[in-house]
Amino acid sequence: MTPPPAEPSASRPAPGSQWLLRTEHTVYAVRLEAGGRWAESAAWGPHGSETGPSALDWSRRTHFVTPADAAPAEYIPYGLRPFTGADLTVRRPDGERGTWWTCTGAEQDEHRSLRVEFTDERTGLRATLRYQTVPGTDVLLRSVDLVNGGDEVLHLEDLDSAAVNVPVQGGARLTYLAGQWSQEFTRHQLDLVRGRFTIGSTQAVPGHAYAPWLAVQDAAAPDGADTPTYGVALQWPGNWHITADAEPGGAVRVRAGRVPHEGAVALPPGATLTTPVLACAFSPEGLDGLAAVWHQYERLLAGERLHRTRKVLYNSWEATGFDVEAPAQLELASIAAELGVELFVVDDGWFTGRHDEKGGLGDWWPDPAAFPAAAGTGTSDGADTASGPGSGSGSGFDATDGSAGLDDFIARVRALGMDFGLWVEPEAISPAARLHAEHPEWVYRIDGRPVTLVREQLLLDLGRADVQDFVIATLDRLLTGHDITYLKWDMNRPPTERGRPGPTPPGELDLDAAHVAGYLRVLDHLRARHPHVTVEGCAGGGGRIEHATLARTDVVWPSDNTAPLDRLAVQHGYLHAHAAHTMSSWVTDAPGVFDPRPRSLAFRFVLAAAGVLGIGADIRGWSAEQRAEAAGWVARYKDVRDVIHHGRSRLIGGPDDATCAVQYDAEGGGRVVVAAWSTGRLDGAPLVPGRPARVRLRGLDPAAHYVDHDTGTTYSGTHLLHSGLPLSWSADHDAELVVLARQ
């Protein structure tokens, strides 16, 4: 996703030059300021928005600010823009931070891409603004190449990816996704008439508190289906920020980028730094339309993997925890197979020394106590006793490891008709692990300072090439040595003492970017070396979800909270930003954390079926009736998952409404799937007069007729659009999955 380094500029443009970038339905106009000192926004919206006086024009009158402070600047340094928020701050060795540049070149490829270059003569710094449209979407990608053409080290204190100027009149209505662990992606809104709003993370991952995503509407307009809506999403799995400013004169400007953990990034002479990509999107159809733009973009990110069936899985964590033993796992697998499950995943606790949170991480060898070898078998092959970088610990294990037993266990799972998957946390290490004893230098730490345990574990410095090589070799060994087709990559702690022992001064290290590069290198290796393996991304739930990760994984885990009404709020927010085919969701027996009201097994299944269906309950305790109901839901999901994963999603209502739903339209409109839930009180409904709840569907053909697959009821498109789909809720019926076929 990162664009290539800057190339020589083609020509110096005249001041006032304007360039247009066109996506499928939108236009983005950039012009050069009259003095050639910066680029600024001229239009962003539907095709035709660029015709006529710019909605971002301003009076050019300034008091106590500079013209650049009031301009709709696309990207501008401190020095030119000293008061209202610069996108780039460069510190020279003498401490001076001002940068003053002029445009030295521009090159455009029709309306698809644009490069505009600015140079500061005194420092030799060259900044190339990059714009790239994404064919088949209404997404524009922006980033900046920064090249040090001088002879002294420059320190970049602010290095945003881009700024976007939103053409609003009455201030901004901001929609963002926030929460905490177990409450991720909760949708929030606020009006920003004056002032600054900032979200971000310094936990080396996007974090549970905020998603790197923001939607902007004119606060003077209603939050409706025909309200122009603008959005940004930062593609960066490290430290980040998104900042919205309601600036002097009524302008609303949003900037975003990475946040250096060390306070600044050193850029030596001759070096190039490329900022993370900021994806920008527009829809004239409100938040729902903006969600559709992001969903289409994520389908393109998946490439050919989009068409891989996302199988119904069972994960044993909530049933057995760390107590992983083959007989109990096989009992769960046998029941799961009867339910129609297609993939069995063993979570944490499968490897040596992992009896609780205190041990095992880093020593990625199957535990022979958990997976004893069948009679007459030994180790699976010589590779399991080899030493070296690929052997797991660096010194090898003897024939008592559980590799042969794991192979036998996997064969038994496959004999039940299911694929097999495994959980790993490759960035983590336990202090008691053999790996830690052999390579203490691989752990983030500051010499002479104490280390902090989080979840009884430390974090490997994945920015080191030798640590990356170890992780790659470990995963290669597991995936080539065993019949594993699913890998769940988890991360359960942020870095605390962010240091790397060695001669390089801490201020010259860019540990955040190095960790990101290492993480992406490993994922890229998995995609290239093991293309058949489905990869799930997880970080204590939804702590590391953004487009760079989604481009390299198949599904992600939005939250560890699987309680029904809690999870409904998580998924409602998640689907504003991300597509259903990426959203792994489980049916469990978990009670509510934030909303304890009970809900039926049907509610839980319809909720999990709204994305990629999984089961995580202890199904050994389910009654025969519950298992039969579960098998029915699994079969129904398999019949419609192609529509859910590949169709247009429409969010109808929300978790605070008495009834809410997600509508999925198959391409071409031949089938419509509606997942609907009752979130209100259910008691007393049969005793008083009442009517069915009705969900007004969207986007249907008014002249067509639609037949309910289960009841045979025929509806006109007009009826479903105007009167709505009737849903009769009761204490025994609080969710439904309706399939409508167009006639």
N, C-alpha and C positions, 0 to 999 in steps of 0.2 A: 504493500500500500504506500510505501514511501517513494516519492518521485526520484528520478536519478539526479545526480549533482548538476549544478548549473553549467550550461554550455556558453560559448562566446556569444555575446549579443549580436543581433543582426544589424540594427541601425538605431540611431538616436531619434526618438519621436519628437515632433513639434509640441510645444506646450499647448494644452487644450485638446490634444488627440483623444479620441474615444474608441473603445473596443467593445464589441458585443460577444457574449458567450451564450449559446442557446442549448437548453436541454430539451427534452421531449415536448414540454408544454410551457416552459418558462424562459425568461431572458434575464441576464445579469449584465449590466453595463458599467464599465470602468472608464474613467477619463483621467487625463493628466492635468494637474492643477496648472493654472495659467503661468506660473513661474517655473514649472517643471520640477518642483521640489517634492511633491508627493502624488500618489494616486488616490482618487476618491471615488465613492459610489455615485452613480448617476441614476440607476434604476435597478429594481429587483421585483419581479412579479410575472404575470402572464405575458405571453407574446403580445407585443404592442405597447407595453409599459414604457418602452424606451422612446416612444414617439410623443413629442410635446415637451413642455417645460418639465424639468426633473422634479419629482416629488421630494427630492432631498436638497433642492436648491435652498440657499439661505442668503441673508441680506448683505453679508460681508462686513457688517458693522460689529466691532468688538470693543469691549470695555474691560480692562483688567485681565484679558486673556489675549493670546495671539491668534491670528487667523487660523493657524493649524489646530488650535485647541477647539475651535468651533466648527471646523470643516468635517464632512463625512469621510474622513481619511480611511483608506483601506488598510494601511500598515505604516507606522510612522514612529521615528525614534524620539526618545527624550532628547531635548535640545531644540528640535523643531516644535515639539508639543510638550511644554514643561509643566502644564497645570492640570489638565483634565484626564490624563491617563495615557501614557505612551505604551507601545507594544514591544519596544526594544530599548533596553538600557545597557550601554556598553561602558565598562570602567577601564580606563587606561592605567598603566603602571603608576602614573603620578596621582591617581585618584580622580582625575577629571572624567565626568560622565556624559558630557554633551556630544551628540552626533548630529551633523548637518550634512545632508546629502542632496544630490540632484540626480535626475534620471539620465542614465547613460546608455540605455538600449531597451528595445522591446521587440518581441517576435510573436506572431500569432499564426496558428494553424486553423484557418477559416474561422468558424465560430466554436471550435471544439476545445482549444487550449490557448493559453496566453502566458507569456513570460515578460515581466517588466523589471528592469534592473536599475538599482540606485547605488551610487558610490559616494563614500565620504573620502575626499581627497587626503585629508590630514592623517587618518588612521589607515587608509587603504582598505577599509571594510567594504565589501560588496554584498548587497542584499538583492536577491532575485525573487520577486513575488511570483508564485506559480498558481495557475488556475487550470483545472482539468474537468471537463464535463464527463459524466458517466452515461454512455449510450443506453437507451431504453429506460432511463429514470429521469427524475427531476432533481438530481443531486449534482452539486458542484463541489469539487475537492480543492482545498486551498492549503498551501504550505509555503515556506520560505527557505531558500538556500542562503546561508551566511558564510562568506569566504573571507578569510583574513589575508588580504593582499599586502599588508604592511610588514614591518620588521620587529614588532613587539607583541607580546602576549596580550590579548584582549580578554577581559572577563565579562561574560554576558550575564547580567543580573536578572533581566527580564527578557525572555525570548519567546514571545507568543507566536502562534501559528498564523493568526489572521485576526482581523476585526471585520465585523459586518455591521452595516448601518441599516436599520429597519425603518421603512417609510410609514410611520404612524403619526397621528395628529393629537391624540388625547392621552399621551403617556402609554406605557406598555403593560399589558397583562402577561405576566410570566407564568408559565406552567413548568414545574420541575418535579423530579422524582427523588424523594428523600425518605429517610427512616433510620434504622439501626439494624444490627444483627437480628434476624428473625422478623424484621418488619421492613424489608427493603422495598424499593420501588413504589412507595406510597405516593399518590399523586397530590400535589399541592399547587395552589395558585396565589398570586399576590399582584396588586397593581403598583407599578413603579412610575410615579409621576415626576419625582425629583430624587436624586441620590444614586446610591450604588448598591447593587446586590451581587454577592459572590458565593459560589459553591466550589468545593474542591476536596482534595485529599492530599495528605503528606504521609500516607501509610505504604507507599511504594506499590500500591494497587489502587484502582478507582475507589474501592472502599464500600462499606455498607451504608454510610451516611447519605451519600449523594451519588446519582448516576451522572456521567459526563455527557449530559443531554439537556437541552433547553428549548422550549417553544415560546414564541413571542407573537402576540396579537395586539392590535390597537385597543387600548383599554376603553375607548369610547364606543366600541362595537360590541355586540353581544357575543358570548362564547357559543356560536352556532355553527351549523353545518355549511354555511356559505360565508364564513368569516375568513379573510385572507390570513394565513398562518405561516410563520417563518420558523425554521428550526436549525439548530447546530448540534453536532455530536463530535466529540474529540476522540480520535482513534489513537489511544495511548494507554497501555496497561500499567502506567507508573503514576508518579505524582502529577497533579494537574490542577487547573482552575478554569472556571468560566465566570466572567464578570460582565454584568450589564450595567451601563451607566445611562441615566436620564440626564443629559448634558444641557448646558446653557442653550437657550433658544428652542428647547423642546425636542432636540434630537435624541434618539435612542441608539446606542452603540454597544455591541456585544463583542468582547474579545475573549480569546481562549488560548491555552497553551500549557506546556509542561511547567512544573515548578522544581527547580534544582534543589535537591536535598541539602547540598553544600552551600546554598545561597547564591552561587554563581557557577557558570561553566567556563573553564579556560579554553580559549581558542588560540592555539599557537600560530605563528606565521605560516602561511601556506595551507592551513587546515580548513576543512569545510564542515559545517554542521547543517543538517537538514531538520527542520522542526517537524513534529508530528502533523499528520493530516487532520485538518478540520473539515468535516463534511457539512455542507450547507444545503438545506432543502426548503422548498416552498410548495404550498398547496392552497388553492382558493376555497377548499372545502373543509375548513376548520381542522381541529385536532385529529378527527377521524381520517380526513384526507391526508394530513401530514403523516399519520401512522402508516397509511398505505404506501406512501413514498418510501419511508424507511424500510418497510417490509420487502418491497420490490428490490431495493438496494441490497438487502441481506440475502435475498435469493441469488442475486448475481455474485455476491461474495462467495457463496457456497459452491458455485461452479457445477461441475458434474456430480458433486456429492449431494446436491439438492435432491437428486432423483433416487438416492439410496433410501430404501425403506427404513424408517425409524421404528425399530422393533419394540414391541411391548416387553418391558423388562421387569424382573423382580430383583430387588436389592435386599440383602439379608441383614443390613445394619440394625434396623430398629427391632428386629426379632432376636438377634443374638449378641449385638455389641461386639466386644473384644473376644467373646467366648466362641471362637471359630473352631469347630470340630466337624470332620467330614460326615459322620452319621447324621448330626442335626441339620447340616447344610443339605444333605441329600434328601432328608425328609421334607424340608422346605421346597427343594427343587421338584420333588415328585408332585407335591400339591400344586405348585405353580404351573407345571406342565398341564395338569388337569384343567386349570383355569384358562388355558390357551396362551400362556406366557411364552415368548419366543427367545428370551435372553435371560440368563441367570448371572447376577453380579455378586461376587463376594467383596465386601467392603473391608474396612480397617480390621486388623487382627489376624491376617493370614500369614504373616512373616515372622521370622525368628525373633524372640525377645519381646514380642508385642502382646503383653498380657494386660496392659493398661496404658495410660497416656505417657508413662515414664520411660518406656524403652522401645528399641527396635528400629526407629526411623533412621534410615541410612543403610541398614543391613537387609537388603531386599532379597531374601531367600525364603522360599516356602518353609514353614515350620513343620518338621517331621512329626511333631506331636499332634498337629492339626490335620495333617495329610500323611498318615502312615502308608508306606509302600505296600502294595499287595504282595502276597507270598510269592517268592521266586523272582522278585524284581529288585534291582538296585538303583543306583543313580541313573538318570535318563541318558546321559552321555558324558563324555570326558570333560565337556565344557564347564560342567557344574563344579568341577574340582580345580579348574585352572585358576591361576593367579594373574594379576595384571589389571589394567584399567577397566576391562569389561567384566570382571568377576564379581563385582558388587562391593566388596570391602577393600579391595586392593591386595589382599593376601590370600583369598580363596577360602572355601569351606570344604570340609571332607565329605565322605559319602553318607554322612548322617543327615544331610539336609533333605528337605521334603520334596525335591523336584519330581522324583518318580511317583511319589504319592499324589502330588498335585496333578500330574498327567493322568493317573488312574482316576482321580476324582473328575477331571474335566471329561474324560471319556464316558463316565457314567452320566454326567449332565447332558452330554451330546446324545447319548443313547435315548434320553427322554425327549429328544426333538428340539433342544434349545442350544443356542450359542452360549459362549462363556465369556464373562468379563471380570476385570479385576480393578481394585482401587489402589492408587498410589499417591504419595505426597512427596515428589522427588526433590523439592526445595528444602525439606525439613530434615533435621537431624536430632537425635536424642543424645544427651550428654553421656549416657551409658552405652551407646552403640560402639561397636568395634571401629566403625568408620571415624568416629570422633577421636578415638584414641590414636588412630593412625594419621589423621589429617586434621589436627586442631586448627591449622591455618586456613582451612576452607570455610570457617565460620565467620560471619560478621562480628567484629569486636574492635574495641579501641584499646590499644596497649596501655596497661596500667590502670584500666578502669574495670569495674565489675560488669558482668553480663546479666541480662534480665531474662529469666525464663518466662515464656508465655505458653500456656498449655503444656508445661513441662518440657519444652523443646526449644531449640535454637534454629537459626536460619542459615542455610548455605549461601555463600556469595556466588550467585549464579552468573555474575559478571566475569568471573574467572574462566579462562578457556579450559583449564584442567577440570574444573567442576562441571562445566558443560559436557566435556568429553565423558566424565564419569556417568552423568545422568543419561546421556545418549547410549553409552555402552550397556548400562543397566536395563534400560527400556528395550534395547535391541535384544539383549539376552532373554528377557521375559517373553517378548513377542515372537521371537524366532524359535525359542526353545519349548514353547507351550502353545497350545491351540487356543489363543486368546484373540477375540475379535472386537473387544470393547475395552476401553481404558478410561477410567474416571480419574482425572488429574485434580487433586485437591490442594489447597493451601490454607493453613489454619492459623497463621500468625504473620503480622507485619514485622519488618525489621525494627529493632529498637536501637542498639548501639551500632550505628551505621559507619563502620570503619573497616579498613583493609590493612592489616599489618604489612609493613614494607617500607621502602625508601621514599616512595612518592608522597609529597606533602598532601594532607587531606584536601586542601583547597584546590589542588590540581586534579583531583579524582572526580569523575562524574558517575558515581555508583548507581544512581537511579537509572540513567540511560543504559549503563552496562548490564544491569540486571534485566531490563526490558529486552535488550538485544539478545542476551543469553536465553531468556524464556522463549522468545520468538524463534531463535535458531533451533532450539530443541523441537518446538512444535512443527517447524518447517521440515525438519528431519523426519519426524513421525509421518507427516503427510507424504513425503517422497519415498521413504523406505518401507512404510507399512500402509499403503493406500487403502487396504481392505479393512483396516481397524477404525472403528467408530470412536471418536474422542469426545469425552464430556469434560467441560470446563467447570471448575468449582473453586470457590475460595471461602470456606466457612459459609456456604450459601452463595449469595450474589455479590461477593466482594470484588470480583474481577471480570466484569462484563462490559465490553466495548467492542468496536468493530474490528480492531486488530486481532483480538482473541476470536471473535465470531468468524473471521475469515479463515481461521486455522482449526477450528473445532466444528463438531457437528451439532452438538446440543450443549446447553449450559444449565446450571442448577440455580434458579433465581433466589431460593431461600431455603434454609434448614427448617423453616416453620411449615408444616404440612397440615395444621389444623384448618378445618374447612372454611370458616368465615375469615380467619386471618389470611389464609392463602388466597382467597378470592380478591382481597384488596391488593396483595402483592402482584397477582397475575393481571389484574385490571391495569395497574400502573405499568407493568412490564410490557404489555401489548401496545401501549402508546408508543414505545420506542423500538420494540424488537418483535420479530416475526414469530408466529406460532411454531414453526418447524424447528426453532432453536430452544423452545421452552420445555425442559424436562419437568415432569410433575408426577408425584406419587399419590396413591391411595394408601392412607395409613389409619390407624386408630387414635391418632394424637388428639388430645383434648385442646380446646382453644386456649391460647395464651392471652391475647388481647380482647377477643370476643368469645366467651366460653359457651355460647348457646349451642346446643347439640344439633347436628344435622345428620341426615340419613346416609347410608352407604351409597345410595344412588347419587346424592349430592356430591360426595367425594369422587365418585367415578366420572360424573359429567365434568367436574372441575378439572380433574387430571386429563380427561380426554380433550380439553380445550387446547392442549399443546401436544407433547409427546408422552404418551401414557406409560406410567410405571406403577408398581405395587411395592410397598415397603412395610406393610403390616405383618404382624406375626400370624400368618394364615393358618398355622396349626391350631389356633384357638377359634377360628371361624366355624360356625355351624354348617351343616350340609346345605341349609337354605341360603346362607350367606355365600357359600362357594358357588352354588348354582347361579345366584344373582350376579356374582362377579364374572363368571364365565359368560353370561349373557352380555354384560357390558363390554367385556373384552372383544367379543365377536362383533358387537355393534360398532365399536371404535375401529376395528380393522376395516370395516366396510366403508367408513367415511374419512379415514385419516388422510387419503390423498386430497380431499377437498379442504380439510383443516390445514394441511401443511403447504398446499400450493395455491389455495384460493385467496380471494380478497377478504380480509377481515374487517368487520365493522363492530365497534363497541357501542352497545345500546344500554344507556343508563350506567349505573355504577354501584359499588358495594353499599353505598348509603341509601340507595333506593330500595323500595320493597321488592321489586323485581328487576333484575338486570340480566343481560344476555350478551353473547358474542355471535354474530352472524357471519358465516363463511360462505362465499359464493364461488362455485367452481368456475374455472375459465370457460367462457361462453354462456354461463348462466343456466346450464342444464340441471344442476342440483344446488340446493341451498341447505346448509346445515345450521341449525340454531341450537346453541347450548344456552340454557336458561336456568336461573336459580331464584328461589324465593329467599330473601334475606330478612324478612319481617317475622313477626310473631305468627305462629301456626296454630296455637291452641284456640278453641272456641269458634273456628271458622265454620264448622258444619251447623252451628246452633243459631246463627243469625242470618238474615237476608244478605245476599251478596252476589257479586258477579265475578266471573273469571278475570284474572289479570290479563292485560293485553299488551303485547310487545309489537310496536309498529316497526316493521322491517324497512329496509332502505335499498335503493338501487335496483328494485325489481322492475320488470316490464309490466306496466299497468294493464296492457291488453292481453297478457298471457294468463294461463291458468296453472296452478301449482297443486299437486296432489301429495297429501301426507302419506308417507310410506307405511306408517303403522296403522293409522285409522282409516285410510282411504278417503278422508275428507278432501274435497276440492275447494280451493280458494282462488278468487281472481287476484291478479297482481294489485289491482286497485284496493281490494279489500284488505290485503296484508299491509299495504302502504298506509291506508287511511284508518281502518278500524283496528288492525293489528292481529297478530296470532294469539288466539285465546289459550290461557294456561290456568288450569284450576288447581290451586295449591291447597294442601291440607297437611295435617300433622304427619300423614303417611306418604305425602307426595310433595317434595320440596325442590325437585330439579327435573329437567327433562332435556333429552337430546332429540330434536325434531329434524327429520329429513324430508325435504320437499323436492319433488321432481317436476320440472317444468314440462307442460304438455304442448 
